[in-house]
């Protein structure tokens, strides 16, 4: 068959490869002038892998996804850790026993750790909102502390609402960890593509059955030229926003270069309580590059406004989910168009979930 894929992000690219390998003919279009969507990266003169749309760390427990992508890249075995500035100290996030010991006097820390182990299994993750419901007075104190110092102000900056008014799955992405593992993710496979995401994507698109057209916005008239279309752009845009706009959060990055080997102690430092930015990313850590200068990005969340900035995060709540469901009803009337990806499915996918969605498709 002759397929059109709208959007050359991780979803569109994975699907293009899958269809091409099943001997279909695929055209991928994207309105941007580069491949990779928000996963796009490039190397600066020092060989630092700059993620143009903010830090992207690949992690998955899905063997199929890992094996699929590993056909197109080697991986730098990077294990992501995040530090956050809390009460003047840089502490590990997710909040764990090490964080507790850094922030509280020894006697208090021991009590909190004991109480956590009484209630929860070792090396398990607990959503912060669940910890708040504990029967233990100590744990409720701890939960309020974590809520206030790690989640509340970060979430207000990031989403414009308090954690309680968000889908619990969003803050649940960053749990409290019952143990000493400082890593942000515990997934079996983690890494950064050794030659960058964009190079991995370029190799995925390198197939005689794939035709790529960049700087080419979608036009409904194209549909007539193809047997079937997979649309990975915003589902509301496809339908001309006829039911209203699906809200997104956006980000603004201020990239800075410093003439010194390192700016901070870690690839990502979160600032939940101070400043207007949520975090600072330092890119040389991802592939462990040694160089006399370093590049960082200050990350400022903002509302998505069409034509002014890019979509990053769907704002998942009951109202928006209902609006998305209404768009899905419209979508079901489209005979030859299917929607997928973060924007097509209106879901807060991680990179591996986007790829898994494609691998599970029956096409
Ligand atoms: N979060 C927070 N404080 C932190 C880190 C995360 O409040 O120090 C909350 C915040 O609401 C954020 C969500 O947890 O949007 C998910 O964080 P994650 O790091 O997974 O976001 P991403 O890397 O996808 O932007």
Boltz pocket constraint, residues with backbone or C-beta under 6 A from the ligand:
constraints:
  - pocket:
      binder: B
      contacts: [[A, 55], [A, 84], [A, 93], [A, 150], [A, 151], [A, 152], [A, 154], [A, 155], [A, 158], [A, 159], [A, 170], [A, 171], [A, 172], [A, 173], [A, 174], [A, 270], [A, 272]]
      max_distance: 6.0
